[in-house]
């Protein structure tokens, strides 16, 4: 949905059809991605019937095609539509081999709505179906009871840039022309507030990146605010066990270095630590996985800044190798500009990283075997 199925360079009409989703499945298999979500439109949204697909979708065939490539399918749906057909939908799609549901548009937290989330979670758990609660209130612990609920939205997600208009005015005697919503500043604010509640389905991964000056709302081919490495950092800064690659395969194939970096990152980490930051200005997050690897993600608001990573604060003794994706020297003017660098690190060393306005960085650190 976010990229409007705008793949190109293929020999079939792109859209909500079997050929397009097979293309997505092939892409997921190539990069080792576990799931493909069939987004809005695989059933007729106005019908309120998620038991019947549109004619252009052969769901059993797609499930089998995905299974043969070690990929599973998740179905987007609306809360009340799933709830109205709950038992039938769970039984039918679990038997078919669907992995679970991405459930949208609850957008309230009264008693009736909360009861619905528990009812759906319990039914899906009985049928071994995972749930991504999109369009939901902030997490309050339901995943402790029903661990098949593996993500929540409850955030001003990246999809909001699709319709964020520019605004003009005068402030402190100076005229301005800027986006009406400031996503880079929001990105370094909500981790300190909403992020404390738990998992967040932010829908990151946009590869069409724009500076504050260049950003325009483009619904069908959306831009992101900030740099390419600001986007890469989302995958480490956010706690998101089921996270998206929101852009389309055509662009990801053109940007294979970034795509392989994203695909190589864990979605479940062993530990989390905020190394540095100030709400609304910047954040640097350190994570580790079960294998003892380290991951750092940094993001800044529209103010460029230089940060120093002191490896002594977290690295044990030994020699480590790192891969660093950071803003290029021209990222303040061309937001897609980035560099991928490799190097070695030891306890006692430090590394200086420049973040462009709206910029960021993402780093993987792995111990070199003796």
Order of alpha helices (4+ residues) and beta strands (2+ residues): alpha-beta-alpha-beta-alpha-alpha-beta-alpha-beta-alpha-beta-beta-beta-alpha-beta-beta-alpha-alpha-alpha-beta-beta-beta-beta-beta-beta-beta-beta
